Amino acid sequence: MQIMSNTFIMPSHLSDFHYEGPDTEFRITVQWLIGFASFWHRGEIRTTRLRVLPWHVFLGLYTYGLAVVTAETGLLEKLTFLQIKGNVLKRCPESAVVNGLGLGLALLSSVVILAAVSPKYQTSKSKFISDSKNSSL
């Protein structure tokens, strides 16, 4: 499927970039507002926060991954437009820089996600529950 313009034909995956950006910004804003509200609303029980924590981590990592995909798509879109207009050749230093930047971004994001889900940095739920029971005594 392709999108036709007055001057050239654009592949349809490039138009997805215009939906991914606002979607990512919306998800980041919603997560920030919920976090801000839960910070000021101290009445929440610690066990409720522990039950919500896995969903918070999952949605945060999903949003981070969506932001990385949006950045990668933006790089691809910019390079494709430059190549279509004839400003940049298919094999030139600018293409190598964009490809290297894209690979570096993908590797960095995979390391961040791996570190976030690594069991080394996770604490057991039983420790938090026993601490909250002892502190209420």
N, CA, C and O atoms as CSV, one atom per row, in Angstrom:
chain,resi,resn,atom,element,x,y,z
A,1,MET,N,N,0.841,-1.168,0.000
A,1,MET,CA,C,0.000,0.000,0.000
A,1,MET,C,C,0.891,1.238,0.000
A,1,MET,O,O,1.872,1.310,0.741
A,2,GLN,N,N,0.546,2.191,-0.822
A,2,GLN,CA,C,1.349,3.393,-0.932
A,2,GLN,C,C,0.455,4.621,-0.881
A,2,GLN,O,O,-0.711,4.575,-1.273
A,3,ILE,N,N,1.013,5.707,-0.397
A,3,ILE,CA,C,0.306,6.976,-0.342
A,3,ILE,C,C,0.871,7.863,-1.439
A,3,ILE,O,O,2.084,8.061,-1.522
A,4,MET,N,N,-0.011,8.400,-2.287
A,4,MET,CA,C,0.449,9.219,-3.404
A,4,MET,C,C,0.355,10.692,-3.045
A,4,MET,O,O,-0.626,11.138,-2.450
A,5,SER,N,N,1.358,11.421,-3.403
A,5,SER,CA,C,1.402,12.864,-3.220
A,5,SER,C,C,1.503,13.514,-4.591
A,5,SER,O,O,1.535,12.810,-5.601
A,6,ASN,N,N,1.554,14.823,-4.650
A,6,ASN,CA,C,1.680,15.512,-5.925
A,6,ASN,C,C,3.049,15.295,-6.558
A,6,ASN,O,O,3.179,15.298,-7.782
A,7,THR,N,N,4.076,15.105,-5.719
A,7,THR,CA,C,5.435,15.034,-6.247
A,7,THR,C,C,6.033,13.638,-6.233
A,7,THR,O,O,6.889,13.345,-7.068
A,8,PHE,N,N,5.623,12.765,-5.324
A,8,PHE,CA,C,6.221,11.435,-5.258
A,8,PHE,C,C,5.279,10.471,-4.552
A,8,PHE,O,O,4.276,10.877,-3.965
A,9,ILE,N,N,5.620,9.185,-4.619
A,9,ILE,CA,C,4.842,8.142,-3.949
A,9,ILE,C,C,5.572,7.771,-2.665
A,9,ILE,O,O,6.765,7.468,-2.691
A,10,MET,N,N,4.850,7.795,-1.526
A,10,MET,CA,C,5.442,7.528,-0.223
A,10,MET,C,C,4.924,6.188,0.305
A,10,MET,O,O,3.713,5.967,0.305
A,11,PRO,N,N,5.796,5.296,0.749
A,11,PRO,CA,C,5.323,4.051,1.359
A,11,PRO,C,C,4.463,4.348,2.588
A,11,PRO,O,O,4.699,5.329,3.293
A,12,SER,N,N,3.468,3.499,2.839
A,12,SER,CA,C,2.498,3.787,3.896
A,12,SER,C,C,3.088,3.685,5.291
A,12,SER,O,O,2.546,4.293,6.214
A,13,HIS,N,N,4.185,2.937,5.492
A,13,HIS,CA,C,4.728,2.814,6.851
A,13,HIS,C,C,5.283,4.134,7.349
A,13,HIS,O,O,5.433,4.316,8.558
A,14,LEU,N,N,5.590,5.052,6.461
A,14,LEU,CA,C,6.090,6.343,6.899
A,14,LEU,C,C,4.985,7.191,7.516
A,14,LEU,O,O,5.257,8.026,8.378
A,15,SER,N,N,3.759,6.989,7.090
A,15,SER,CA,C,2.674,7.767,7.662
A,15,SER,C,C,2.338,7.303,9.076
A,15,SER,O,O,1.721,8.053,9.833
A,16,ASP,N,N,2.730,6.084,9.452
A,16,ASP,CA,C,2.489,5.598,10.810
A,16,ASP,C,C,3.243,6.425,11.836
A,16,ASP,O,O,2.810,6.531,12.983
A,17,PHE,N,N,4.354,7.007,11.445
A,17,PHE,CA,C,5.154,7.820,12.349
A,17,PHE,C,C,4.335,8.971,12.923
A,17,PHE,O,O,4.532,9.360,14.075
A,18,HIS,N,N,3.429,9.511,12.137
A,18,HIS,CA,C,2.639,10.645,12.582
A,18,HIS,C,C,1.595,10.249,13.618
A,18,HIS,O,O,1.045,11.118,14.295
A,19,TYR,N,N,1.310,8.955,13.756
A,19,TYR,CA,C,0.403,8.484,14.793
A,19,TYR,C,C,1.164,7.976,16.010
A,19,TYR,O,O,0.657,8.057,17.129
A,20,GLU,N,N,2.370,7.454,15.812
A,20,GLU,CA,C,3.146,6.899,16.921
A,20,GLU,C,C,3.613,7.985,17.881
A,20,GLU,O,O,3.599,7.772,19.093
A,21,GLY,N,N,4.019,9.128,17.381
A,21,GLY,CA,C,4.509,10.209,18.230
A,21,GLY,C,C,3.471,10.703,19.226
A,21,GLY,O,O,3.732,10.698,20.429
A,22,PRO,N,N,2.304,11.130,18.760
A,22,PRO,CA,C,1.282,11.588,19.711
A,22,PRO,C,C,0.810,10.476,20.650
A,22,PRO,O,O,0.496,10.743,21.810
A,23,ASP,N,N,0.757,9.236,20.166
A,23,ASP,CA,C,0.370,8.121,21.027
A,23,ASP,C,C,1.392,7.931,22.145
A,23,ASP,O,O,1.019,7.702,23.295
A,24,THR,N,N,2.664,8.023,21.816
A,24,THR,CA,C,3.710,7.889,22.825
A,24,THR,C,C,3.640,9.037,23.822
A,24,THR,O,O,3.733,8.816,25.030
A,25,GLU,N,N,3.476,10.254,23.332
A,25,GLU,CA,C,3.363,11.398,24.240
A,25,GLU,C,C,2.152,11.275,25.151
A,25,GLU,O,O,2.235,11.625,26.328
A,26,PHE,N,N,1.033,10.789,24.638
A,26,PHE,CA,C,-0.165,10.590,25.448
A,26,PHE,C,C,0.087,9.565,26.546
A,26,PHE,O,O,-0.291,9.787,27.696
A,27,ARG,N,N,0.726,8.437,26.203
A,27,ARG,CA,C,0.993,7.395,27.205
A,27,ARG,C,C,1.955,7.892,28.283
A,27,ARG,O,O,1.768,7.590,29.462
A,28,ILE,N,N,2.970,8.642,27.898
A,28,ILE,CA,C,3.916,9.184,28.881
A,28,ILE,C,C,3.199,10.166,29.806
A,28,ILE,O,O,3.427,10.157,31.015
A,29,THR,N,N,2.342,11.005,29.249
A,29,THR,CA,C,1.611,11.977,30.056
A,29,THR,C,C,0.671,11.284,31.027
A,29,THR,O,O,0.606,11.667,32.195
A,30,VAL,N,N,-0.060,10.272,30.571
A,30,VAL,CA,C,-0.986,9.551,31.449
A,30,VAL,C,C,-0.216,8.866,32.571
A,30,VAL,O,O,-0.628,8.935,33.729
A,31,GLN,N,N,0.884,8.213,32.251
A,31,GLN,CA,C,1.656,7.529,33.284
A,31,GLN,C,C,2.239,8.536,34.279
A,31,GLN,O,O,2.275,8.267,35.480
A,32,TRP,N,N,2.692,9.682,33.793
A,32,TRP,CA,C,3.224,10.696,34.692
A,32,TRP,C,C,2.135,11.237,35.611
A,32,TRP,O,O,2.372,11.421,36.805
A,33,LEU,N,N,0.936,11.497,35.067
A,33,LEU,CA,C,-0.160,12.017,35.887
A,33,LEU,C,C,-0.601,11.012,36.942
A,33,LEU,O,O,-0.887,11.395,38.077
A,34,ILE,N,N,-0.661,9.743,36.587
A,34,ILE,CA,C,-1.030,8.724,37.566
A,34,ILE,C,C,0.035,8.619,38.647
A,34,ILE,O,O,-0.291,8.496,39.828
A,35,GLY,N,N,1.298,8.665,38.258
A,35,GLY,CA,C,2.377,8.637,39.244
A,35,GLY,C,C,2.350,9.850,40.153
A,35,GLY,O,O,2.566,9.730,41.359
A,36,PHE,N,N,2.084,11.023,39.582
A,36,PHE,CA,C,2.005,12.250,40.370
A,36,PHE,C,C,0.846,12.178,41.358
A,36,PHE,O,O,0.991,12.568,42.517
A,37,ALA,N,N,-0.311,11.679,40.901
A,37,ALA,CA,C,-1.474,11.563,41.784
A,37,ALA,C,C,-1.221,10.556,42.897
A,37,ALA,O,O,-1.618,10.786,44.040
A,38,SER,N,N,-0.567,9.443,42.578
A,38,SER,CA,C,-0.309,8.448,43.624
A,38,SER,C,C,0.742,8.944,44.609
A,38,SER,O,O,0.734,8.526,45.767
A,39,PHE,N,N,1.649,9.828,44.180
A,39,PHE,CA,C,2.627,10.403,45.099
A,39,PHE,C,C,1.938,11.302,46.125
A,39,PHE,O,O,2.271,11.261,47.309
A,40,TRP,N,N,0.981,12.112,45.674
A,40,TRP,CA,C,0.325,13.025,46.596
A,40,TRP,C,C,-0.787,12.361,47.393
A,40,TRP,O,O,-1.186,12.873,48.439
A,41,HIS,N,N,-1.289,11.240,46.918
A,41,HIS,CA,C,-2.344,10.530,47.645
A,41,HIS,C,C,-1.683,9.427,48.459
A,41,HIS,O,O,-1.571,8.289,48.004
A,42,ARG,N,N,-1.251,9.769,49.654
A,42,ARG,CA,C,-0.506,8.833,50.493
A,42,ARG,C,C,-1.411,7.815,51.188
A,42,ARG,O,O,-0.911,6.946,51.902
A,43,GLY,N,N,-2.713,7.899,50.999
A,43,GLY,CA,C,-3.632,6.995,51.675
A,43,GLY,C,C,-3.660,5.594,51.108
A,43,GLY,O,O,-4.313,4.713,51.667
A,44,GLU,N,N,-2.961,5.372,50.003
A,44,GLU,CA,C,-2.957,4.043,49.404
A,44,GLU,C,C,-2.246,3.044,50.305
A,44,GLU,O,O,-1.218,3.350,50.909
A,45,ILE,N,N,-2.800,1.872,50.381
A,45,ILE,CA,C,-2.191,0.794,51.158
A,45,ILE,C,C,-0.989,0.273,50.375
A,45,ILE,O,O,-1.003,0.220,49.145
A,46,ARG,N,N,0.039,-0.106,51.109
A,46,ARG,CA,C,1.275,-0.577,50.479
A,46,ARG,C,C,1.023,-1.827,49.633
A,46,ARG,O,O,1.656,-1.999,48.591
A,47,THR,N,N,0.111,-2.700,50.063
A,47,THR,CA,C,-0.175,-3.904,49.271
A,47,THR,C,C,-0.834,-3.544,47.947
A,47,THR,O,O,-0.627,-4.231,46.947
A,48,THR,N,N,-1.627,-2.475,47.927
A,48,THR,CA,C,-2.235,-2.026,46.670
A,48,THR,C,C,-1.152,-1.546,45.715
A,48,THR,O,O,-1.195,-1.843,44.521
A,49,ARG,N,N,-0.187,-0.811,46.236
A,49,ARG,CA,C,0.921,-0.352,45.399
A,49,ARG,C,C,1.738,-1.531,44.880
A,49,ARG,O,O,2.214,-1.501,43.745
A,50,LEU,N,N,1.904,-2.553,45.687
A,50,LEU,CA,C,2.651,-3.729,45.241
A,50,LEU,C,C,1.906,-4.495,44.159
A,50,LEU,O,O,2.526,-5.069,43.264
A,51,ARG,N,N,0.582,-4.507,44.234
A,51,ARG,CA,C,-0.197,-5.180,43.185
A,51,ARG,C,C,-0.148,-4.410,41.875
A,51,ARG,O,O,-0.188,-5.017,40.805
A,52,VAL,N,N,-0.063,-3.104,41.938
A,52,VAL,CA,C,-0.046,-2.279,40.737
A,52,VAL,C,C,1.358,-2.206,40.127
A,52,VAL,O,O,1.498,-1.911,38.941
A,53,LEU,N,N,2.389,-2.470,40.920
A,53,LEU,CA,C,3.770,-2.329,40.467
A,53,LEU,C,C,4.094,-3.118,39.191
A,53,LEU,O,O,4.715,-2.548,38.294
A,54,PRO,N,N,3.709,-4.404,39.056
A,54,PRO,CA,C,4.030,-5.101,37.794
A,54,PRO,C,C,3.391,-4.451,36.570
A,54,PRO,O,O,4.001,-4.407,35.501
A,55,TRP,N,N,2.170,-3.947,36.719
A,55,TRP,CA,C,1.519,-3.267,35.598
A,55,TRP,C,C,2.215,-1.952,35.288
A,55,TRP,O,O,2.344,-1.563,34.127
A,56,HIS,N,N,2.658,-1.275,36.332
A,56,HIS,CA,C,3.385,-0.025,36.140
A,56,HIS,C,C,4.685,-0.276,35.373
A,56,HIS,O,O,5.024,0.473,34.456
A,57,VAL,N,N,5.397,-1.313,35.745
A,57,VAL,CA,C,6.653,-1.643,35.065
A,57,VAL,C,C,6.378,-2.052,33.622
A,57,VAL,O,O,7.068,-1.602,32.707
A,58,PHE,N,N,5.370,-2.905,33.412
A,58,PHE,CA,C,5.044,-3.357,32.054
A,58,PHE,C,C,4.653,-2.191,31.161
A,58,PHE,O,O,5.162,-2.065,30.048
A,59,LEU,N,N,3.755,-1.338,31.637
A,59,LEU,CA,C,3.302,-0.214,30.813
A,59,LEU,C,C,4.420,0.804,30.599
A,59,LEU,O,O,4.495,1.429,29.542
A,60,GLY,N,N,5.286,0.973,31.595
A,60,GLY,CA,C,6.426,1.875,31.424
A,60,GLY,C,C,7.393,1.364,30.369
A,60,GLY,O,O,7.865,2.133,29.532
A,61,LEU,N,N,7.690,0.071,30.405
A,61,LEU,CA,C,8.595,-0.503,29.403
A,61,LEU,C,C,7.951,-0.517,28.020
A,61,LEU,O,O,8.627,-0.323,27.010
A,62,TYR,N,N,6.652,-0.746,27.981
A,62,TYR,CA,C,5.938,-0.703,26.697
A,62,TYR,C,C,6.000,0.704,26.100
A,62,TYR,O,O,6.245,0.871,24.905
A,63,THR,N,N,5.778,1.701,26.936
A,63,THR,CA,C,5.843,3.082,26.471
A,63,THR,C,C,7.258,3.438,26.035
A,63,THR,O,O,7.438,4.134,25.036
A,64,TYR,N,N,8.264,2.971,26.769
A,64,TYR,CA,C,9.653,3.219,26.391
A,64,TYR,C,C,9.953,2.573,25.034
A,64,TYR,O,O,10.579,3.185,24.169
A,65,GLY,N,N,9.496,1.331,24.864
A,65,GLY,CA,C,9.689,0.657,23.576
A,65,GLY,C,C,8.983,1.383,22.447
A,65,GLY,O,O,9.513,1.484,21.340
A,66,LEU,N,N,7.790,1.890,22.722
A,66,LEU,CA,C,7.055,2.654,21.713
A,66,LEU,C,C,7.788,3.942,21.354
A,66,LEU,O,O,7.790,4.354,20.194
A,67,ALA,N,N,8.400,4.572,22.331
A,67,ALA,CA,C,9.176,5.787,22.056
A,67,ALA,C,C,10.395,5.470,21.198
A,67,ALA,O,O,10.752,6.249,20.313
A,68,VAL,N,N,11.037,4.328,21.455
A,68,VAL,CA,C,12.195,3.930,20.649
A,68,VAL,C,C,11.764,3.628,19.219
A,68,VAL,O,O,12.436,4.027,18.267
A,69,VAL,N,N,10.646,2.926,19.068
A,69,VAL,CA,C,10.130,2.629,17.723
A,69,VAL,C,C,9.787,3.927,16.990
A,69,VAL,O,O,10.041,4.045,15.792
A,70,THR,N,N,9.219,4.890,17.692
A,70,THR,CA,C,8.900,6.182,17.082
A,70,THR,C,C,10.169,6.897,16.625
A,70,THR,O,O,10.201,7.471,15.536
A,71,ALA,N,N,11.203,6.863,17.446
A,71,ALA,CA,C,12.464,7.503,17.067
A,71,ALA,C,C,13.088,6.807,15.858
A,71,ALA,O,O,13.592,7.469,14.950
A,72,GLU,N,N,13.053,5.481,15.846
A,72,GLU,CA,C,13.601,4.728,14.709
A,72,GLU,C,C,12.815,5.044,13.425
A,72,GLU,O,O,13.406,5.214,12.359
A,73,THR,N,N,11.492,5.120,13.535
A,73,THR,CA,C,10.665,5.430,12.373
A,73,THR,C,C,10.938,6.849,11.880
A,73,THR,O,O,10.949,7.098,10.675
A,74,GLY,N,N,11.157,7.780,12.809
A,74,GLY,CA,C,11.482,9.149,12.417
A,74,GLY,C,C,12.803,9.231,11.677
A,74,GLY,O,O,12.924,9.972,10.701
A,75,LEU,N,N,13.801,8.473,12.135
A,75,LEU,CA,C,15.079,8.427,11.420
A,75,LEU,C,C,14.895,7.890,10.009
A,75,LEU,O,O,15.426,8.444,9.046
A,76,LEU,N,N,14.133,6.800,9.900
A,76,LEU,CA,C,13.883,6.189,8.596
A,76,LEU,C,C,13.125,7.137,7.683
A,76,LEU,O,O,13.430,7.239,6.495
A,77,GLU,N,N,12.134,7.835,8.238
A,77,GLU,CA,C,11.340,8.758,7.425
A,77,GLU,C,C,12.203,9.906,6.897
A,77,GLU,O,O,12.121,10.256,5.720
A,78,LYS,N,N,13.019,10.481,7.757
A,78,LYS,CA,C,13.866,11.599,7.331
A,78,LYS,C,C,14.840,11.168,6.241
A,78,LYS,O,O,15.010,11.871,5.245
A,79,LEU,N,N,15.479,10.015,6.425
A,79,LEU,CA,C,16.424,9.532,5.426
A,79,LEU,C,C,15.721,9.191,4.117
A,79,LEU,O,O,16.249,9.468,3.040
A,80,THR,N,N,14.541,8.595,4.200
A,80,THR,CA,C,13.801,8.244,2.993
A,80,THR,C,C,13.395,9.483,2.211
A,80,THR,O,O,13.508,9.510,0.986
A,81,PHE,N,N,12.923,10.511,2.912
A,81,PHE,CA,C,12.553,11.747,2.227
A,81,PHE,C,C,13.752,12.394,1.558
A,81,PHE,O,O,13.644,12.898,0.440
A,82,LEU,N,N,14.895,12.384,2.234
A,82,LEU,CA,C,16.096,12.953,1.635
A,82,LEU,C,C,16.526,12.161,0.400
A,82,LEU,O,O,16.995,12.745,-0.577
A,83,GLN,N,N,16.369,10.843,0.439
A,83,GLN,CA,C,16.742,10.016,-0.710
A,83,GLN,C,C,15.756,10.172,-1.860
A,83,GLN,O,O,16.156,10.156,-3.024
A,84,ILE,N,N,14.482,10.321,-1.550
A,84,ILE,CA,C,13.473,10.484,-2.602
A,84,ILE,C,C,13.663,11.810,-3.327
A,84,ILE,O,O,13.542,11.875,-4.550
A,85,LYS,N,N,13.958,12.854,-2.582
A,85,LYS,CA,C,14.155,14.168,-3.192
A,85,LYS,C,C,15.471,14.276,-3.938
A,85,LYS,O,O,15.687,15.240,-4.673
A,86,GLY,N,N,16.352,13.307,-3.762
A,86,GLY,CA,C,17.620,13.314,-4.474
A,86,GLY,C,C,18.724,14.078,-3.769
A,86,GLY,O,O,19.798,14.273,-4.339
A,87,ASN,N,N,18.483,14.516,-2.538
A,87,ASN,CA,C,19.505,15.246,-1.792
A,87,ASN,C,C,20.603,14.323,-1.266
A,87,ASN,O,O,21.745,14.746,-1.083
A,88,VAL,N,N,20.250,13.061,-1.026
A,88,VAL,CA,C,21.184,12.095,-0.450
A,88,VAL,C,C,21.140,10.832,-1.299
A,88,VAL,O,O,20.064,10.363,-1.669
A,89,LEU,N,N,22.297,10.290,-1.603
A,89,LEU,CA,C,22.359,9.032,-2.347
A,89,LEU,C,C,22.066,7.858,-1.419
A,89,LEU,O,O,22.103,7.985,-0.195
A,90,LYS,N,N,21.771,6.699,-2.041
A,90,LYS,CA,C,21.448,5.516,-1.235
A,90,LYS,C,C,22.624,5.076,-0.375
A,90,LYS,O,O,22.435,4.688,0.778
A,91,ARG,N,N,23.828,5.132,-0.917
A,91,ARG,CA,C,25.017,4.738,-0.159
A,91,ARG,C,C,25.948,5.938,-0.041
A,91,ARG,O,O,26.752,6.220,-0.930
A,92,CYS,N,N,25.815,6.632,1.081
A,92,CYS,CA,C,26.640,7.809,1.327
A,92,CYS,C,C,26.927,7.891,2.823
A,92,CYS,O,O,26.342,7.137,3.600
A,93,PRO,N,N,27.799,8.774,3.234
A,93,PRO,CA,C,28.106,8.887,4.666
A,93,PRO,C,C,26.886,9.218,5.533
A,93,PRO,O,O,26.794,8.741,6.663
A,94,GLU,N,N,25.960,10.016,5.030
A,94,GLU,CA,C,24.769,10.355,5.808
A,94,GLU,C,C,23.921,9.116,6.088
A,94,GLU,O,O,23.382,8.965,7.184
A,95,SER,N,N,23.805,8.232,5.100
A,95,SER,CA,C,23.053,6.994,5.299
A,95,SER,C,C,23.724,6.113,6.341
A,95,SER,O,O,23.053,5.487,7.161
A,96,ALA,N,N,25.059,6.067,6.305
A,96,ALA,CA,C,25.788,5.266,7.287
A,96,ALA,C,C,25.612,5.835,8.698
A,96,ALA,O,O,25.498,5.080,9.664
A,97,VAL,N,N,25.589,7.160,8.814
A,97,VAL,CA,C,25.391,7.777,10.128
A,97,VAL,C,C,23.994,7.457,10.664
A,97,VAL,O,O,23.844,7.108,11.835
A,98,VAL,N,N,22.978,7.573,9.815
A,98,VAL,CA,C,21.610,7.289,10.252
A,98,VAL,C,C,21.466,5.805,10.615
A,98,VAL,O,O,20.822,5.479,11.612
A,99,ASN,N,N,22.053,4.910,9.823
A,99,ASN,CA,C,21.987,3.490,10.144
A,99,ASN,C,C,22.726,3.180,11.441
A,99,ASN,O,O,22.244,2.395,12.257
A,100,GLY,N,N,23.883,3.789,11.634
A,100,GLY,CA,C,24.622,3.586,12.875
A,100,GLY,C,C,23.880,4.128,14.082
A,100,GLY,O,O,23.876,3.511,15.148
A,101,LEU,N,N,23.248,5.289,13.912
A,101,LEU,CA,C,22.458,5.871,14.990
A,101,LEU,C,C,21.263,4.972,15.329
A,101,LEU,O,O,20.939,4.773,16.499
A,102,GLY,N,N,20.624,4.441,14.307
A,102,GLY,CA,C,19.498,3.535,14.535
A,102,GLY,C,C,19.919,2.260,15.244
A,102,GLY,O,O,19.236,1.813,16.166
A,103,LEU,N,N,21.029,1.670,14.831
A,103,LEU,CA,C,21.522,0.462,15.499
A,103,LEU,C,C,21.940,0.755,16.937
A,103,LEU,O,O,21.666,-0.032,17.843
A,104,GLY,N,N,22.603,1.889,17.139
A,104,GLY,CA,C,22.998,2.268,18.499
A,104,GLY,C,C,21.796,2.479,19.403
A,104,GLY,O,O,21.814,2.071,20.565
A,105,LEU,N,N,20.758,3.108,18.886
A,105,LEU,CA,C,19.537,3.326,19.652
A,105,LEU,C,C,18.857,2.008,19.987
A,105,LEU,O,O,18.367,1.824,21.101
A,106,ALA,N,N,18.826,1.095,19.028
A,106,ALA,CA,C,18.218,-0.215,19.275
A,106,ALA,C,C,19.005,-1.001,20.319
A,106,ALA,O,O,18.411,-1.635,21.192
A,107,LEU,N,N,20.323,-0.965,20.240
A,107,LEU,CA,C,21.144,-1.683,21.228
A,107,LEU,C,C,21.008,-1.067,22.618
A,107,LEU,O,O,20.884,-1.787,23.608
A,108,LEU,N,N,21.032,0.259,22.695
A,108,LEU,CA,C,20.888,0.915,23.986
A,108,LEU,C,C,19.533,0.599,24.612
A,108,LEU,O,O,19.455,0.313,25.807
A,109,SER,N,N,18.471,0.647,23.821
A,109,SER,CA,C,17.138,0.359,24.362
A,109,SER,C,C,17.014,-1.093,24.809
A,109,SER,O,O,16.346,-1.378,25.802
A,110,SER,N,N,17.651,-2.015,24.088
A,110,SER,CA,C,17.586,-3.412,24.518
A,110,SER,C,C,18.342,-3.617,25.826
A,110,SER,O,O,17.916,-4.418,26.658
A,111,VAL,N,N,19.455,-2.911,26.027
A,111,VAL,CA,C,20.189,-3.007,27.286
A,111,VAL,C,C,19.359,-2.417,28.431
A,111,VAL,O,O,19.331,-2.979,29.527
A,112,VAL,N,N,18.691,-1.298,28.185
A,112,VAL,CA,C,17.854,-0.682,29.218
A,112,VAL,C,C,16.702,-1.601,29.596
A,112,VAL,O,O,16.426,-1.780,30.782
A,113,ILE,N,N,16.031,-2.181,28.622
A,113,ILE,CA,C,14.915,-3.084,28.911
A,113,ILE,C,C,15.409,-4.338,29.618
A,113,ILE,O,O,14.764,-4.811,30.555
A,114,LEU,N,N,16.543,-4.885,29.185
A,114,LEU,CA,C,17.108,-6.058,29.850
A,114,LEU,C,C,17.468,-5.746,31.297
A,114,LEU,O,O,17.226,-6.567,32.181
A,115,ALA,N,N,18.037,-4.584,31.551
A,115,ALA,CA,C,18.374,-4.204,32.923
A,115,ALA,C,C,17.118,-4.009,33.770
A,115,ALA,O,O,17.124,-4.306,34.965
A,116,ALA,N,N,16.053,-3.516,33.163
A,116,ALA,CA,C,14.815,-3.281,33.915
A,116,ALA,C,C,14.122,-4.578,34.309
A,116,ALA,O,O,13.508,-4.650,35.374
A,117,VAL,N,N,14.211,-5.597,33.471
A,117,VAL,CA,C,13.534,-6.860,33.787
A,117,VAL,C,C,14.466,-7.885,34.417
A,117,VAL,O,O,14.044,-8.998,34.729
A,118,SER,N,N,15.718,-7.522,34.604
A,118,SER,CA,C,16.686,-8.431,35.200
A,118,SER,C,C,16.308,-8.729,36.653
A,118,SER,O,O,16.018,-7.803,37.411
A,119,PRO,N,N,16.306,-10.003,37.054
A,119,PRO,CA,C,15.919,-10.336,38.430
A,119,PRO,C,C,16.919,-9.849,39.479
A,119,PRO,O,O,16.594,-9.827,40.666
A,120,LYS,N,N,18.122,-9.460,39.072
A,120,LYS,CA,C,19.130,-8.994,40.021
A,120,LYS,C,C,18.671,-7.740,40.755
A,120,LYS,O,O,19.004,-7.558,41.926
A,121,TYR,N,N,17.920,-6.881,40.093
A,121,TYR,CA,C,17.525,-5.610,40.672
A,121,TYR,C,C,16.097,-5.618,41.215
A,121,TYR,O,O,15.572,-4.565,41.578
A,122,GLN,N,N,15.475,-6.767,41.273
A,122,GLN,CA,C,14.116,-6.847,41.799
A,122,GLN,C,C,14.154,-7.345,43.234
A,122,GLN,O,O,14.969,-8.199,43.581
A,123,THR,N,N,13.275,-6.810,44.063
A,123,THR,CA,C,13.187,-7.243,45.453
A,123,THR,C,C,11.949,-8.108,45.619
A,123,THR,O,O,10.998,-8.010,44.844
A,124,SER,N,N,11.975,-8.942,46.624
A,124,SER,CA,C,10.846,-9.849,46.830
A,124,SER,C,C,9.674,-9.098,47.443
A,124,SER,O,O,9.860,-8.153,48.210
A,125,LYS,N,N,8.467,-9.528,47.098
A,125,LYS,CA,C,7.262,-8.899,47.625
A,125,LYS,C,C,7.104,-9.201,49.112
A,125,LYS,O,O,6.588,-8.374,49.863
A,126,SER,N,N,7.543,-10.373,49.533
A,126,SER,CA,C,7.361,-10.748,50.932
A,126,SER,C,C,8.134,-9.809,51.857
A,126,SER,O,O,7.696,-9.573,52.983
A,127,LYS,N,N,9.268,-9.270,51.417
A,127,LYS,CA,C,10.036,-8.335,52.227
A,127,LYS,C,C,9.246,-7.057,52.466
A,127,LYS,O,O,9.218,-6.543,53.585
A,128,PHE,N,N,8.598,-6.537,51.416
A,128,PHE,CA,C,7.819,-5.314,51.561
A,128,PHE,C,C,6.589,-5.542,52.432
A,128,PHE,O,O,6.235,-4.691,53.248
A,129,ILE,N,N,5.946,-6.678,52.261
A,129,ILE,CA,C,4.738,-6.954,53.030
A,129,ILE,C,C,5.083,-7.133,54.507
A,129,ILE,O,O,4.372,-6.633,55.379
A,130,SER,N,N,6.177,-7.847,54.788
A,130,SER,CA,C,6.562,-8.031,56.192
A,130,SER,C,C,7.015,-6.713,56.801
A,130,SER,O,O,6.768,-6.476,57.983
A,131,ASP,N,N,7.673,-5.844,56.030
A,131,ASP,CA,C,8.079,-4.534,56.534
A,131,ASP,C,C,6.855,-3.657,56.841
A,131,ASP,O,O,6.844,-2.930,57.834
A,132,SER,N,N,5.842,-3.728,55.998
A,132,SER,CA,C,4.669,-2.903,56.229
A,132,SER,C,C,3.866,-3.407,57.422
A,132,SER,O,O,3.238,-2.612,58.123
A,133,LYS,N,N,3.877,-4.725,57.663
A,133,LYS,CA,C,3.175,-5.263,58.835
A,133,LYS,C,C,3.907,-4.874,60.110
A,133,LYS,O,O,3.273,-4.538,61.110
A,134,ASN,N,N,5.238,-4.917,60.085
A,134,ASN,CA,C,6.018,-4.581,61.270
A,134,ASN,C,C,5.935,-3.094,61.585
A,134,ASN,O,O,5.939,-2.708,62.754
A,135,SER,N,N,5.861,-2.262,60.560
A,135,SER,CA,C,5.822,-0.815,60.802
A,135,SER,C,C,4.457,-0.373,61.350
A,135,SER,O,O,4.364,0.667,62.002
A,136,SER,N,N,3.404,-1.150,61.091
A,136,SER,CA,C,2.077,-0.773,61.582
A,136,SER,C,C,1.866,-1.220,63.020
A,136,SER,O,O,0.883,-0.818,63.643
A,137,LEU,N,N,2.760,-2.042,63.566
A,137,LEU,CA,C,2.610,-2.514,64.955
A,137,LEU,C,C,2.996,-1.493,65.972
A,137,LEU,O,O,2.919,-1.758,67.172
